[in-house]
Amino acid sequence: KKLCRSTPTDQPSRSVESASPALREMAAAAGAAAAGVAAGAFSYNRENYLYDAEFRWERFSSAREYANQQAEQYRADIRTLAALTVKKNTLWCVTATLCMALCVALYCAGRLGLHGPSPPAWIMGLWLTNNAAAFAFMALCIFLALHASFRAQAASTQLLTRKTRVPVPTLRQLDEARRFASEFEQQDWGDIFRIPYVSNNGAPKTDDAVYEEGEPVAGEGKRARSAPPSRAGRAKASSWVREEFEKDRAGTGECAALPADTAPEHFQLWTAVQKEFYQHDIYARVCIFYGFIHYVQSLCYYGLGHINIELRAFWVAYGCVFVIAVLMALMLRFDIVPANPEKKYYLNRCEYLGPVAVLPAAIGMSLDFQV
């Protein structure tokens, strides 16, 4: 038999043939391990996505609940402001009506001292004139107070139905807040197959300072507030977190800082509509004050006439009208407050001539009915 001798060139081929099964086994094991890792990472990140999607919906619902509570607070503020004007003017109307009834009661007698001689014409003129002035000012107060009250109610209704509404989410907003499980396939590949504890952890950092400043690019420095958010500053967040953040802050830009004492918008709206009735509110208060002043002064002249004619008690008449005159002076002192005490006013303190005028009237009645 012929012996076959192997040549040197045949030895490497045999070693490669013997090593190829081992390489194939190693490659298959590595592929299986990579596939297992990829499948595990895919499943892990998909669970994270579904977990975050559930919290995204709860976050949207909580934000809407807070917004609705804030809107209800604003609506309660408007109702309270309107009720302040309505209740105040209602009390003025009731008080003015009672004062008008008292004025009518004084008119019913026709003249002072029905059981004695006729009083002098000048005391009757003072009494009837002040009584009529009180009646007229009370009637004007009711007219102005009713207008202010009704207009405040109308303004409150207009603001509550047109301007200050509860922010009910639209169907589009609800759809944007909702997420489907299949949308996980639309995320970045790096987030779909992220390896836990190895690559970035995808933690949702939503601090405005972090996202607005971002990581400055070389040679550019800080980014402007009006510029779109930098992707570098959000690189550590998952793609669905970045998408949620950008959607929440869509349309935001740089705006001038408001003063610290700026009133909320619903207060500014109320201030605008208040210009249509605040004059009536103010002058209703002025009219009821003038009405009471004239009514109290008419009581002074009524007391002078009645006590002097019916009782002929002159010192009693002096004492009675003195007490009423002091009451009128106190009303003037408490109700008329100078806006600037250091400023000089023409005819300063002339309002106190009203209480002082009672003294000459008392002396005149004493002289007319002296024995």
BELFEN-V566707 format. One line per field, one symbol per residue. phi: phi as a letter, one per 20 degrees, with the letter a starting at -180 (. if undefined). A space follows every 50 residues. Layout:
# BELFEN-V566707
phi=???
This chain:
# BELFEN-V566707
phi=.eeedfeffeffffffffefffffffffffffffffffffffffffffff ffffffffffffffffffffffffffffffffffffffffffffffffff fffffffffnbemfdbffffffffffffffffffffffffffffffffff ffffffffffeddddffffefffffffecefffffeefffefdfefmdef emffedfffffffmeffgndmfeffeffgffffdfedfffffffffffdf nfbfcffegfeffgfffffffffffebfffffffffffffffffffffff ffffffffefdldfffffffffffffgfffffffeddffcgeeedflfmf ffffffffffffffffffdfe
